[in-house]
Structure formats: structure tokens, C-alpha cells
Amino acid sequence: MEKKRRRGGQRKPAALRKRKSLTFRIRDRMRAVLKEAAADNERSISEEVEHRLMMSFLNEDIVEKLDQTNTLLETTLRAFRTTAGILFKQSANDIPACGSDSAPSSERR
């Protein structure tokens, strides 16, 4: 016996399926701002809301990564300054002070 075909055609890929509905309250002024932005960006109000929400989450990720990078840079800078300070102290100890007689006679003029 042949298997019956499902009604309504084939299942669409996830990216093409309808989105879930989310209902929330919004003030008139915010709706007007969203409507204008949606028109400017050639999106529906729903698509504009979804886009802006997604961008806010992406921005949070970017800020977090920038904070991590900043912390790494600060740590690297502290290590560099410490290393440079140690090297400078060592080289400063090897160089005789100006006008001292401790320089070898071959370097005196």
C-alpha cells in the first residue's frame, strides 16, 4: 500500500517557516517611531522590531568582546611597563653617571 502524501505540500526549511507570534504593549509614540523606521528600511513593523532586538543582542556581544580585549590590552601594557622598567634599571646600572671617573680610560677624552 502506498503511503499517503501529507496535505499542504512539503515542509519548508526552518529559515522560510513562519515566525512565532509575540504580543506586547507599546506606547503610541514608540509605535509611530517604529512605523517610520520600518518604512525607511522597507520592512514591516514586526520585522523592524525583530531586527532592532537582534541588533541589541549583537551589540551586547560586541561590548563584551571589547571589554575582554581592553582587559587583555591593560594586562599586556602592565607587563610591558614592568619589563621595560626592569630592563631600564639594569641598563641604567651598567652606564656610569655623567662626570664620574669610573669610565674606562679608553672611553675618556
Secondary structure as the mmCIF struct_conf table of DSSP 4:
data_model
#
loop_
_struct_conf.conf_type_id
_struct_conf.id
_struct_conf.beg_label_comp_id
_struct_conf.beg_label_asym_id
_struct_conf.beg_label_seq_id
_struct_conf.end_label_comp_id
_struct_conf.end_label_asym_id
_struct_conf.end_label_seq_id
HELX_LH_PP_P HELX_LH_PP_P1 GLU A 2 ARG A 6
TURN_TY1_P TURN_TY1_P1 ARG A 7 GLY A 8
BEND BEND1 GLY A 9 GLN A 10
HELX_LH_PP_P HELX_LH_PP_P2 ARG A 11 PRO A 13
HELX_RH_3T_P HELX_RH_3T_P1 ALA A 14 LEU A 16
BEND BEND2 ARG A 17 ARG A 17
HELX_LH_PP_P HELX_LH_PP_P3 LYS A 18 SER A 21
HELX_RH_AL_P HELX_RH_AL_P1 ASP A 28 ASP A 40
TURN_TY1_P TURN_TY1_P2 ASN A 41 GLU A 42
HELX_RH_AL_P HELX_RH_AL_P2 ILE A 45 ASP A 94
BEND BEND3 ILE A 95 ILE A 95
HELX_LH_PP_P HELX_LH_PP_P4 PRO A 96 ALA A 97
TURN_TY1_P TURN_TY1_P3 CYS A 98 GLY A 99
TURN_TY1_P TURN_TY1_P4 ASP A 101 SER A 102
BEND BEND4 ALA A 103 ALA A 103
HELX_RH_3T_P HELX_RH_3T_P2 SER A 105 GLU A 107
#
